[in-house]
Amino acid sequence: MSNIKDNIVSIKKVMEEAAVRAGRNPDELLLIAVTKTRSPEEINMAIAAGITDVGENKVQEILDKYEKVDPVRWHMIGHLQTNKVKYIIDKVSLIHSVDSIRLAREIDKRAAQHNKVMDILIQVNAAEEESKFGIRTEETGQMVREILESCPNVRIRGLMSIAPFEDDPEKVRGYFKEMAELYHEYRAIEHERLDFRYLSMGMSNDFPVAIEEGANAVRIGTSIFGERNYNQ
């Protein structure tokens, strides 16, 4: 197992350097450790090393690990089916992957049952890749309006995006830039349930470029925990 603590220290240093290059405050950045396929023991090691937020791709993994992991903020970062919302509505702090009004309404319904307002991000597929979920950039306005009109127990906290994978992160800089422009456009709107705080983009292979272009939440797994072993 790679040295999780050393990896986290190294990543935070790279994040800080990227923020400084962009003239931004490094303290405004959030590192979310992506814990897909990782054991509770590995996750607890990361928490002991300073991780405050973890992101899971699958509902079942949240349910399997939730009671075994030390206190931490949980993020749902993978595709979320409407019939699974009820299982995590009382466990996660932020749902990054809202990509339809149908899903938003289900989140609203389940949040109301728990007498809470659920924080979400709208997932935007800026590159319009068929293999990825998310709305098109030009659909953002309609999505925001519909959620504000019909989902009183949902608060929109920002946007999430997954850039195409490229060996050279410079090739996806334009997508990050486009997302940042979209983020700032909607951040300027005043509404009690439109409180933009998170532009969630950037992963192990491209997070410095994402930060340079405006990301303030990065989702990093491999660079913290090492390569995944799916045969465990």
N, C-alpha and C positions, 0 to 999 in steps of 0.2 A: 504494500500500500504506500502510495506516495505520501510525503509529509504535508498533511493538510494545512497545518498551522503556517509553515513556511510559504506554501502556495498562496494562502490568503494575504499574508504580509506583502508578497511580491505583487499580487493583483492590485491591492489597494495603492501601492506605490505607482503602478502604471496608470491607474485611474486618476490619481492626483496629478501626475505629470500631464496627462491628456487634458484635464480641466484647466491647468495653468496655461497650457499652450493656447487654449481657447479663451483665456481671460475670464474663467469662471471660478466660482468658489467650490473647492473639492468637498467641503462639508455638506453641500447640497446633493451629493450623489448617494444613491442607495445600491448596495451590492446584494443581490438576491442569489443565494446558492441554489442551483438546480439539483434536486436530489433524486431524480429519476433513477430507479434501480439501486439506489444506495441504501445501505443498512441503517437502522437507527443508531448503531454504534458510530458509524462514520459521520452521520449528521450531528450527533452529540459532540464529536470531536471538533467539528466546524463551529458549532455554537460556543464551545469552550474557547475557541480561538477568536471569538468576536463577531461571528455571524449572528445577526438579529432577525433575518428574514430568509425563509426557504420557499422555493417554488416547486410545485409538483405538476406533472403533466396528466396524471390519471387520478380520478376520484378514488379508485380502490387503493392506490398507494397511500393516499392521505389517511384513509380509514385504517389501513394496516399499521401505520407508523405513529399515528396521532398520540396515542397514550404512551408510547415508548420513547418519545422524543422530549427533551427538556423544553421548558417554556420558550416559545419563539413565535414570530408572526408567520402564518402560512399564506401562501399565494397560490391560486389556481392559475397555471399558465398555459395548460394544454386545452385542446378542444373540449368543450363541455356540452354534453347532451342534456336536453331539457329534463329527461327523466332521472337524471343523477343530481340535479341541483339540491334536492331536499336533503341529501346525505352530507353536504358540506356547508350549507348555508350558515350553520352555527359554529363552523370551525375555521373558515378562512377570513383573512382581513381584506383581501382584494382579489377580485376575479379579473384577470387580464384579457380574457379571450371572448368577450361578448361580440358576436358577429352577426346577430339577427335580432329583430325586434321580438320575435317569438321567444327567444332565450331570455331577453331582458324582462319580458312580462312574467315568465316563470320565476325568475329571480325575485322580481317584485312581489309576486304572490307568496313565495316561501319566506321572504324577509318579513312581510307583514305578519305572517303566522308567528314569527319569533319577536315581533314588536321591535324591529330594528330597521335601519336604513343601510343597505348593502352598497359598499364602494365597488365600482367597476371601472374597467378601461374598455374602450371600443377598439377592437382589433381591426387594423387597416392593412390590407394586402396591397401596398403601394406598387409593388412590381407586377401585380396581377398574375402571380404564378398559380397555375391550375392545381399544383400539389399542396398549396397552402390555403388555410382558411382565412377569413377576413373579408370585410367589405371593400369595395373600390373607393379610392380617394374621394371621388365626386359624390359618393353616397353618404359621406360623413354628416353633412348638414341635416339631411332627412332623418338619419338615425338619431342624432342628438334631439331634434324636435320631437320625434315620436316618443322617445324615452321620457323627456321632460313632461310631455302631455299625458302620458298614460301609465307611468311607473313612479308613483309617489314615494315608494320605498327603495328607490335606486338613486344613488348619487354618482354622477360621472366625474371621475377623478383624472381623466386624461386618455392617452392613446397608447396602443401597443402595436408593434410591427416586427416581423421577422424578415430580414433582408435575404435575398438569394445568397446561397453559399458560394463564395469565391476564394480561391487561394490568395488572391491579392485583394485585400479589403478596400483598396482605393476604388475598385470597380463598383462598389455599392455605396460610395459616399453620397452620390446623388439621391439615392432613395432616403437616406437618413436626413439629408438636407430638406427634401420635400416633406417628410414627416414633421420636422421641426417647424417648418412654415405653417403647416396645418395646425399643429399644436398651439402655436402662439396666436393664430387667428381665433380659435375657439376659447383660448384662455382669457382673452380680452372681454368675453361676454359675461355680464353679471347676472347670476341666477343662483338661488340658494342651493340648488342641486346640480349645479355645474361649477365644480370647484377643481379646476385643473391643477394637479400637483405632479403627476407622473407622466413622463414620456419614456415608456419602457421599450428599449431597443438596444441591441448589441449583445453578442454572446462571445464565447471564448475566442473565436477566430477574428472578430471584428470590433470588439467593444471600445478600443481606443479611438477609432474613427467615429463610432457612434457618439461617444462623449464629446469629441471635438465639434460635432455637428449639432449637439443639443440634448442628447439623451441624459436623463438624470436618474434612471433606474436601469441597471444592466443585469442580465440573467446568465450566470456563469456556472457551469457544471464541470466539464472536463478539466479545465485549468485549475480547479480546486481539488477534485477527487481523483484525477487521472482518467484514462480511458475506461469506458464501461465494459464489463464482462457480462454479456447477456446470457451466458451459459451457466451462471451461478445457480 
